[in-house]
Amino acid sequence: MLITEYESISIELQELSKTIPLYWGAVQNNNTDAKLNLFHIKSKQQLETKIIDFDEKDKNYFRRRWFLWQCAKVDEFLFYQQHNIRKNPNLKDKNWDIEFNNNAELRFDVKSTIVPKKLRSTFTIADEEKIINFYYNNQSKGVRNHLQNRLFIVHHSFYKPERSLFLRCHWDLKVKAYQHFYNLLQTDVNFISYKTVIAKCIFIFEHKNNRFSYTII
């Protein structure tokens, strides 16, 4: 992603966050994904043209999937714009998205997500390990199944759950969060171990008093 692309898509995504369906319409799956090569679609307008003949269930699936994919691309961009963070030059490599300090042991897949529903009612940041274990244990068994180091960008609104879509596009706050994570990495980060890999959560919060924050424990 180039800076010009970021400047355009970041604004578009903030606007789309108000209209993107809250639910997939179906569990994310390979069969539905096979109906459309989503990764060649550059804009919401182009997407709507491609899905015009789909039923509403599949339309909502692809609207949400495209939105989340674009948000994930911006998250990666905000990381690798920083000093000593590089993106994976091989776009087809599913093992990692970004690398810190030219260190192969600090290569991470970046996953943007929310607090799992089963943990939401009693959620505190002390649940970090539960969240990480949940997403590794319940990841797709299809083409998206990989075991690698991960940074989970966890979006949670204490105001309204659906506001997580807006939080995914709070780019100014995310820049600060990602810079802070990089600074922590120069000293010490308490990574969570899962089998043979490591992971960490970067929490992006909206509070009930119209305040926004990030937390890295």
Steps between C-alpha positions, in 0.01 A plus 500: 500500500625846407440812709261631235298178518492525878377858492213397274394165646533606865233768453276269296514232769403747772191588300422136420523401867156662544332273244694171490286205626564403860476129417654284231178344377693171516797355684818597318566209267683387189189419297362854514846651452534300177209687343703818463869592487471773758867591491477660155232745611629848575187691604157452655342613173685231307394244761133593468523453123649153542242379752191654340353157410581333834232436760492740796669252730805474274499875433529572871769235533717662237429857614622417847790286382626773264471767769691294756765408246556865411520594868758225551708635211500845660601352837802338337583824319495698824751256644746485214504877458701508821877476524643147514171330415473342157219330315530153354617553140331176395128579482414130463682400819242436775757450775556864595397857419758716679847459645658706779867601514607270214449210738341186355390398850289817514287431195127526562171443330273796583142403587231764553220364714257555789453351845340155452129499581541239775740732688330832431263530796779468760792624290805666656849541355608220733324272249777553244624141512143366477440711189822384337431135578142533376602634161775245447273215609204615293668623185366393163582146396509609134757687293545761774632242747858576599697493823731800527597783731214747520413849608129517577352848460199464729222757456248537782237762575369517855227722356349296214645174360427605141734796543788259450467573129572866567790410727661304218530832316626717786830545319641785711464295818644193331811687387568586865430143612731346242777748575466419869520127430818550300653702785408228748663243274834675548485423871271213590164364383321230696402276210250219545623159386274267305653166402807595294413868436457829687223758493390831648183711514483870426166615637311788333222624728200727495372590848151608602609859566587550131867438571731285290816325608742220423650254747796263478562300816 
